[in-house]
Amino acid sequence: MEHTHSTGTGLLLAGRYRLGESIGRGGMGKVWRAHDEVLHRIVAVKELTAGLYVSEADRQVLHARTQKEARAAARISHPGVVTVHDVLEYDGRPWIVMQYVDGPSLADAAKEPGGIDAARAARIGLDVLRALRAAHAAGVLHRDIKPANVLLGDDGRALITDFGIAAIEGDSTITRTGEIVGSIDYLAPERVRGHDPGPASDLWSLGASLYTALEGESPFRRSSPLSTMQAVVADEPPPPRRAQDLAPVILALLRKDPAARPSVAETERMLTEVLEGRRPTAVTRRLPAPGETERIEGPAVATAPAHGGAGLSPGFPAAAPVPGPGTGTVPTRPAAVPPPRGARLRRFAVVVVAAAVIGAGAGFAVLQHAGDGGGGGEGRGAAPTASGTPGGTADPGGPVDSTVPDGWRRVQDPSGFALWVPDGWVRQTDGDQIDYTPDNGRHRIRISVDPAPDFENPYMHMLDMEEGLAERLPQYERIKLRPNTFRDQTRSALWEFRWTERREHPGPRRAIDQMYYGDDGTEYALYMSGPADDWQVTREQFDIMLRGWRPPAS
């Protein structure tokens, strides 16, 4: 296995783990395929990059969470849990050395031709369920079960990974008061309301993950994080169309009240019945009366403090409408007619908890609305997985440090920003766009800066651009277009596409664009394009370019 410094690889950690290629990236960091030169085996190494862009206090919390992830996984001895081999310190931050799983995540497998059928989903569900049972027996709640954190080995087994926000029995919490962590498409309703999770919360997440794997979209995904949280609390999931006999199991796991969900043993029985070709008998439990529900929801209003003030961050509504049943639409209510008390409580509880999360000043708090596999798109916002399949979209671009890779140089652009460019690439301008290219644009880095963007967020801007681009570029095809998190900026999006150029540089081409809004609202677009036949090299260069990007000093 060859590694070159020009791709940011070859780094030797702790004198034994030599990094190979990047195999996954997410909101908290990046995962590398590595070779253990002592035991001569392939391992996965998770690098924590999020701490490079936060305050010292938040960095300490991040590092504590990384150590906690290792301790949580180490407490569980089960073939369905990815093994943590080592935790080490390098460049002032922790790195986790894990078992390498040679296979895709459930999120990626669901996008393959044919997707996941009901029988395979039932087998995966059983593997995950048994791993969760071992975790719960060891006093560990995972708290972030989702398709991107379920890995499918080439031997047919499913394994769970990423215990980064796990709750360990007897361990003091390192989550701020009122802070919710996890991908909100897969958060159980009791967690959205601000209550402590239990084993039933992990089972809810399993049900939501199986639904997404089968249907191609999360049952609760809406147009914003706030409306998604409201849907989790208030909306019933649409009946799954592809689940067949698995449908009663999934719908039982997605009951709003944790006491009404089946236990691990009951879920195992039902999944086994599906695999044996029998219609499962879902467990029916007494649901709480309306008054009981209000007593459950009420404390969330009183006890979930909103860090950094009660106001929501820019881009979120100051008050949350109540979604219509089973939809993302908002019914119109006459201003003089208040909603029912239960709806008001539910609405206010969600708003307060959302404010606690969004206003916490902790961009790393894994509140990923664009969580993995929701909405039928590519994986989003998830932390990187041990298999390296991109469970998330945040792309700090690799081990972030001040060392310029071999074959690259640091450029301080006259416009104020700085970046790394390959040796031999020169600066050109095209209007207000700044290019770096070795061959007059056949291969190109393009930087665009807009101090007063016209759109609410980069994702909306990209969708608008795509409408015109699809008509103008011959054989245009979207590869991915999704919100993501870039250097803790949640107003970010990533767009990759291909087309056939007929004039300037004829032939098949590909491009990728990372766009984000800075703290001051300035829009930055970091773009790279090149011929399709050497795209792998260009794509690796894009990651390196992102690592070296520095916006103008404020």
Secondary structure, 3 states (H helix, E strand, C coil): CCCCHHHCCCCEECCCEEEEEEEEECCCEEEEEEEECCCCEEEEEEEECHHHHCCHHHHHHHHHHHHHHHHHHHCCCCCCECCEEEEEEECCEEEEEEECCCCCEHHHHCCCCCCCCHHHHHHHHHHHHHHHHHHHHCCEECCCCCHHHEEECCCCCEEECCCCCCEECCCCCCCCCCCCCECHHHCCHHHHCCCCCCHHHHHHHHHHHHHHHHHCCCCCCCCCHHHHHHHHHHCCCCCCCCCHHHHHHHHHHCCCCHHHCCCHHHHHHHHHHHHCCCCCCCCCCCCCCHHHHHHHHHHHHHHCCCCCCCCCCCCCCCCCCCCCCCCCCCCCCCCCCCCCHHHHHHHHHHHHHHHHHHCCCCCCCCECCCCCCHHHCCCCCCCCCCCCCCCCCCCCCCCCCCCCCCCEEEEECCCCCEEEEECCCEEEEECCEEEEECCCCCCEEEEEEECCCCCCCHHHHHHHHHHHHHHHCCCCEEEEEEEEEECCEEEEEEEEEEEEECCCCCEEEEEEEEEEECCCCCEEEEEEEEEHHHHHHHHHHHHHHHHHCECCCC
